[in-house]
């Protein structure tokens, strides 16, 4: 019969050695969320006045008389636009690759979700029939969507299974934004019509501390990405969004053809990104986007320096390009890494820092129950306000 000492040597020593080995496997540390909310720290580059030209506060139609929505550097929430990230040729090649990957890895928007969203918009006189034609590529579940991208997600992402075109884009982002960290999640939307409708929602904590959005368009138009605070009412009317965005606090980001926008800090955790349906405008509904072909980096820089996008907007209609297809590539990363701290894969596991991988959820049907005067009276104003406030807190 074996003694206690023998059992300890036979089982205890191997366990201790194995645990010590795993604990010693370290990567450069992920910063904790709280460390990244201070934009004046050393984790992110300093913004300049020129960088803020790509951002505008959304103004209601009656507010545009004596204001243009410009923002000061101190008002930046964690957004940085690089207007010359990709060449025109790179944009077209990457869009071709996304189009090729959609039949292999993509899935259309869930029919239940598309039906609800389209019927609501139609009742308000807004046409978003294009929504059911949008396809999504993702490596983990997106709410109701079941995804099938084979390369995995989070710490277990397998680079060798990611298509070469997307790996090229990831590598270019990591070179452009130093310290953005390791890739965690890939999300792609493809629209054959070039139109998108994306409601601002909380980005999953599992996806990492930073993300970038790379618009790819066949017609070389710019893209306007709208950031809306998560602490807001969950009710949104398509007609109001079309004309004045989701809230009066929204911020528009102008991303030129070939550009990219990085989202970090408060913008990552307290704001959600969205794309308004219908005509594309920047800052207010009078600034309709003109189809501008980016002929060269210098020509874009000249138009930028000579009046903050004066030449990029027009209230008159223009002849549209025959080919409108477009894609949005959203790449999520770990975020900045400390230069002197290490993360132990045993003592600081992924679930402790980023939580559990997302799983499919039932599509929320609350959007059908928009408030009416009769319903509010029946429920009581106080109870209605209290319930809506609690739902607003839950969305974040």
C-alpha distance (Angstrom), angle and dihedral (degrees) to the residues before:
residue distance angle dihedral
X1 . . .
X2 3.79 . .
X3 3.78 118.5 .
X4 3.79 128.7 -133.4
X5 3.77 92.1 -99.8
X6 3.78 92.1 54.3
X7 3.81 91.9 50.3
X8 3.79 90.6 48.9
X9 3.78 92.7 50.4
X10 3.79 93.3 43.3
X11 3.81 97.9 46.3
X12 3.78 109.9 10.1
X13 3.79 99.0 53.0
X14 3.85 95.1 50.9
X15 3.82 90.5 47.1
X16 3.81 92.1 50.2
X17 3.80 92.5 47.0
X18 3.82 92.9 46.9
X19 3.81 91.9 48.0
X20 3.80 91.7 48.5
X21 3.80 90.9 49.5
X22 3.82 93.2 50.6
X23 3.81 91.7 45.2
X24 3.80 89.7 52.4
X25 3.81 91.9 56.7
X26 3.76 100.2 99.4
X27 3.76 140.0 171.4
X28 3.75 129.3 -165.8
X29 3.78 102.5 -74.8
X30 3.77 125.2 -93.2
X31 3.77 108.5 -128.6
X32 3.78 114.8 -120.9
X33 3.78 116.2 -111.3
X34 3.81 93.3 -110.6
X35 3.82 91.0 56.0
X36 3.80 91.4 57.8
X37 3.81 100.4 50.1
X38 3.82 92.8 80.2
X39 3.80 105.5 82.2
X40 3.81 91.5 -172.3
X41 3.79 91.1 65.5
X42 3.78 126.4 94.5
X43 3.81 96.9 -98.8
X44 3.82 94.9 86.4
X45 3.82 134.2 37.4
X46 3.79 120.0 -98.8
X47 3.81 115.6 -98.3
X48 3.80 122.6 -130.0
X49 3.80 133.6 -153.2
X50 3.81 89.0 -105.8
X51 3.82 90.5 56.8
X52 3.81 90.3 55.9
X53 3.82 91.8 61.0
X54 3.80 87.8 82.3
X55 3.83 92.1 59.1
X56 3.81 131.6 71.1
X57 3.76 135.0 173.3
X58 3.79 110.6 -120.5
X59 3.80 110.7 -109.4
X60 3.78 126.1 -160.7
X61 3.83 115.6 -120.5
X62 3.83 92.9 -102.2
X63 3.84 91.8 50.6
X64 3.79 98.2 59.9
X65 3.79 99.0 81.8
X66 3.81 98.4 87.3
X67 3.80 102.3 10.5
X68 3.78 137.6 64.4
X69 3.81 100.7 -170.1
X70 3.81 96.1 -115.3
X71 3.79 115.5 164.6
X72 3.79 131.5 -143.0
X73 3.79 120.6 -127.4
X74 3.81 90.6 -109.2
X75 3.82 89.6 58.2
X76 3.80 94.5 60.2
X77 3.81 110.2 121.1
X78 3.81 96.2 -161.9
X79 3.81 107.3 -63.6
X80 3.80 127.2 133.1
X81 3.81 125.0 177.6
X82 3.80 123.9 -161.1
X83 3.80 106.9 -163.7
X84 3.80 97.1 -166.7
X85 3.78 104.5 44.2
X86 3.83 98.3 124.2
X87 3.78 132.8 27.0
X88 3.79 120.3 -123.9
X89 3.80 90.3 -105.9
X90 3.81 92.2 51.3
X91 3.81 90.8 50.8
X92 3.79 92.5 52.5
X93 3.82 94.5 45.7
X94 3.81 92.7 47.9
X95 3.81 90.7 48.3
X96 3.81 89.5 51.7
X97 3.81 88.6 52.1
X98 3.81 92.7 50.2
X99 3.79 89.8 49.8
X100 3.82 89.3 51.8
X101 3.82 93.0 48.2
X102 3.81 96.4 49.4
X103 3.85 96.1 77.1
X104 3.82 89.7 46.2
X105 3.80 102.9 42.3
X106 3.80 107.7 7.1
X107 3.76 134.3 92.0
X108 3.81 130.7 -163.2
X109 3.78 120.8 -110.1
X110 3.80 108.7 -79.4
X111 3.81 108.9 -86.0
X112 3.81 93.2 -131.2
X113 3.78 92.1 53.7
X114 3.82 93.3 44.1
X115 3.81 91.5 49.5
X116 3.81 93.8 51.6
X117 3.80 95.0 44.8
X118 3.81 94.7 45.6
X119 3.81 95.0 46.0
X120 3.81 91.6 50.9
X121 3.79 92.5 49.1
X122 3.80 92.0 46.3
X123 3.81 90.6 53.5
X124 3.81 87.7 56.8
X125 3.80 93.6 47.2
X126 3.81 95.5 -105.1
X127 3.80 119.5 131.8
X128 3.80 113.6 -143.7
X129 3.79 96.8 150.4
X130 3.81 87.1 136.5
X131 3.82 89.9 71.1
X132 3.80 94.9 83.8
X133 3.82 89.9 54.6
X134 3.82 93.9 59.2
X135 3.82 115.6 107.8
X136 3.81 126.5 -156.8
X137 3.80 131.5 -151.9
X138 3.79 115.3 -167.1
X139 3.79 138.7 152.2
X140 3.81 95.4 -139.8
X141 3.79 137.9 30.0
X142 3.80 116.3 -69.6
X143 3.80 104.3 -156.5
X144 3.81 104.2 -73.5
X145 3.82 94.3 -1.5
X146 3.80 118.9 104.1
X147 3.80 108.9 -148.6
X148 3.79 131.5 -158.6
X149 3.81 108.5 -172.1
X150 3.83 103.4 140.6
X151 3.79 103.1 -145.2
X152 3.80 99.1 81.5
X153 3.79 128.6 -134.1
X154 3.80 142.9 -103.7
X155 3.81 118.7 8.1
X156 3.81 90.0 -12.2
X157 3.79 96.9 56.7
X158 3.83 111.6 136.6
X159 3.80 111.6 -143.7
X160 3.79 93.2 -168.4
X161 3.82 90.0 64.1
X162 3.81 94.2 51.4
X163 3.84 113.2 96.7
X164 3.79 113.4 -101.7
X165 3.81 92.6 -117.5
X166 3.81 92.1 58.1
X167 3.81 91.5 43.7
X168 3.80 88.1 54.6
X169 3.80 90.3 52.2
X170 3.82 92.0 47.7
X171 3.80 91.3 50.3
X172 3.78 91.6 49.2
X173 3.81 91.9 50.7
X174 3.81 91.1 50.3
X175 3.81 90.6 51.7
X176 3.79 93.5 45.5
X177 3.81 96.5 47.3
X178 3.78 105.8 39.6
X179 3.78 113.8 -147.4
X180 3.80 95.6 18.5
X181 3.78 87.0 132.5
X182 3.78 135.5 -148.2
X183 3.81 123.3 -18.6
X184 3.82 114.4 -103.4
X185 3.80 108.0 166.4
X186 3.82 140.7 14.2
X187 3.82 122.4 -155.7
X188 3.82 124.3 175.6
X189 3.80 131.0 -178.3
X190 3.80 118.6 -166.1
X191 3.80 123.9 -168.1
X192 3.83 121.1 -176.4
X193 3.81 88.8 -160.7
X194 3.81 93.9 49.8
X195 3.82 90.5 -123.2
X196 3.79 125.6 120.8
X197 3.78 137.8 -174.5
X198 3.78 113.9 -169.4
X199 3.79 120.6 164.9
X200 3.82 116.8 -145.1
X201 3.79 107.8 -103.0
X202 3.77 134.6 165.5
X203 3.80 109.8 -84.0
X204 3.79 109.5 -127.7
X205 3.80 114.6 -97.9
X206 3.82 89.3 -136.1
X207 3.81 89.9 67.5
X208 3.81 95.5 71.1
X209 3.79 140.2 -108.0
X210 3.84 99.5 -69.6
X211 3.78 137.2 37.4
X212 3.78 137.0 178.4
X213 3.81 130.0 -152.7
X214 3.81 118.1 -147.7
X215 3.84 113.7 -170.8
X216 3.81 116.0 -155.8
X217 3.80 117.0 -166.7
X218 3.78 131.5 176.8
X219 3.82 92.8 -151.8
X220 3.85 92.8 52.7
X221 3.80 92.5 -124.4
X222 3.77 122.3 150.3
X223 3.80 121.0 -108.7
X224 3.80 127.5 -134.0
X225 3.81 114.3 -148.0
X226 3.80 114.1 -166.4
X227 3.81 123.1 -150.8
X228 3.79 117.2 -155.4
X229 3.83 127.4 -176.2
X230 3.79 113.9 -104.4
X231 3.79 90.1 -141.7
X232 3.79 93.6 78.1
X233 3.78 140.7 101.3
X234 3.79 114.0 -65.8
X235 3.81 91.3 -140.0
X236 3.80 116.4 91.7
X237 3.78 129.3 169.4
X238 3.80 116.6 -146.4
X239 3.81 92.5 -138.8
X240 3.81 92.5 53.2
X241 3.81 91.8 45.8
X242 3.79 89.5 50.7
X243 3.80 92.7 52.8
X244 3.81 105.3 31.2
X245 3.84 109.0 5.9
X246 3.82 126.6 -117.1
X247 3.82 100.3 -59.9
X248 3.79 139.5 0.6
X249 3.83 88.7 -111.0
X250 3.82 95.7 59.1
X251 3.80 120.7 127.9
X252 3.81 124.2 -147.5
X253 3.80 120.7 -146.7
X254 3.81 117.7 -159.2
X255 3.81 110.6 -145.2
X256 3.84 112.0 -174.0
X257 3.77 122.4 -146.3
X258 3.79 105.0 -73.6
X259 3.79 92.1 20.0
X260 3.80 133.1 123.2
X261 3.80 134.3 -155.8
X262 3.80 124.1 -147.4
X263 3.82 118.7 -152.9
X264 3.79 120.7 -160.4
X265 3.80 144.8 140.7
X266 3.83 116.0 17.6
X267 3.82 91.4 -4.3
X268 3.80 88.9 59.5
X269 3.80 97.4 50.7
X270 3.81 106.2 23.4
X271 3.82 101.8 35.9
X272 3.79 134.7 51.7
X273 3.79 127.2 -147.4
X274 3.79 122.3 -125.4
X275 3.79 144.8 168.3
X276 3.80 118.9 -136.5
X277 3.82 118.1 -136.0
X278 3.79 123.4 -122.5
X279 3.79 126.8 22.1
X280 3.80 113.5 12.5
X281 3.80 115.1 -121.4
X282 3.79 135.4 169.2
X283 3.80 123.1 -138.6
X284 3.80 96.0 -19.7
X285 3.78 136.6 16.8
X286 3.82 92.1 -104.3
X287 3.83 92.4 64.6
X288 3.79 99.0 77.8
X289 3.77 113.5 -177.6
X290 3.78 117.1 -110.4
X291 3.79 119.7 -145.4
X292 3.79 100.9 -105.6
X293 3.76 121.1 -178.0
X294 3.78 111.0 -146.0
X295 3.78 101.2 -135.1
X296 3.79 95.8 175.8
X297 3.76 143.2 -15.9
X298 3.80 91.6 -105.2
X299 3.80 94.2 53.0
X300 3.80 91.1 51.6
X301 3.79 91.4 47.7
X302 3.81 90.6 50.3
X303 3.80 93.1 52.1
X304 3.80 88.6 46.9
X305 3.80 94.9 51.3
X306 3.79 94.9 44.2
X307 3.75 98.7 65.4
X308 3.75 116.5 -27.5
X309 3.82 100.4 -85.2
X310 3.84 95.4 -32.4
X311 3.78 89.4 145.2
X312 3.78 94.9 45.2
X313 3.80 97.9 67.7
X314 3.75 135.9 61.4
X315 3.79 135.4 165.1
X316 3.80 90.8 -146.0
X317 3.75 124.1 86.4
X318 3.80 120.5 -108.0
X319 3.77 135.2 -157.6
X320 3.78 107.6 -88.3
X321 3.74 127.5 -136.1
X322 3.78 114.9 -105.1
X323 3.81 93.5 -130.0
X324 3.79 112.8 60.4
X325 3.81 106.0 163.0
X326 3.78 115.8 137.4
X327 3.79 143.2 169.5
X328 3.79 137.9 -155.9
X329 3.80 115.3 -146.0
X330 3.81 112.8 -164.0
X331 3.81 115.7 -170.6
X332 3.81 120.1 -170.8
X333 3.80 122.3 -156.5
X334 3.80 139.5 -173.9
X335 3.78 90.5 -108.7
X336 3.81 129.6 -133.4
X337 3.78 117.6 -12.0
X338 3.76 127.0 -143.8
X339 3.80 114.0 -113.6
X340 3.79 94.5 -144.3
X341 3.81 106.1 29.0
X342 3.77 126.1 80.1
X343 3.77 128.8 -152.5
X344 3.80 115.6 -138.3
X345 3.80 111.1 -144.4
X346 3.82 88.3 -145.0
X347 3.80 102.5 41.1
X348 3.82 94.3 36.7
X349 3.82 104.8 35.7
X350 3.77 122.6 -175.3
X351 3.81 93.8 -107.8
X352 3.82 90.7 56.9
X353 3.81 93.7 54.6
X354 3.80 104.3 30.3
X355 3.80 104.8 15.4
X356 3.80 128.2 -131.8
X357 3.82 125.8 -31.0
X358 3.83 113.2 -91.0
X359 3.80 118.3 -98.0
X360 3.83 129.5 -161.1
X361 3.79 114.4 -83.0
X362 3.79 133.2 -165.3
X363 3.77 111.1 -92.1
X364 3.79 108.4 -105.5
X365 3.79 111.3 -116.3
X366 3.81 94.3 -169.6
X367 3.79 89.1 102.8
X368 3.82 88.8 75.6
X369 3.80 91.5 60.4
X370 3.78 100.3 71.5
X371 3.81 113.8 169.0
X372 3.79 121.6 -98.6
X373 3.78 129.0 -174.5
X374 3.81 91.4 -107.4
X375 3.82 93.4 51.1
X376 3.80 92.5 48.5
X377 3.80 91.8 50.3
X378 3.79 91.5 47.6
X379 3.80 93.4 49.7
X380 3.78 96.1 37.8
X381 3.78 126.3 -111.0
X382 3.81 95.2 -106.2
X383 3.82 94.8 49.1
X384 3.81 90.9 45.4
X385 3.82 92.7 51.4
X386 3.80 91.9 45.6
X387 3.82 93.7 49.6
X388 3.81 92.6 46.1
X389 3.82 91.0 48.6
X390 3.81 91.5 52.7
X391 3.83 90.4 49.6
X392 3.81 89.2 49.4
X393 3.81 90.0 54.5
X394 3.80 92.1 48.2
X395 3.81 93.1 55.7
X396 3.81 90.2 68.9
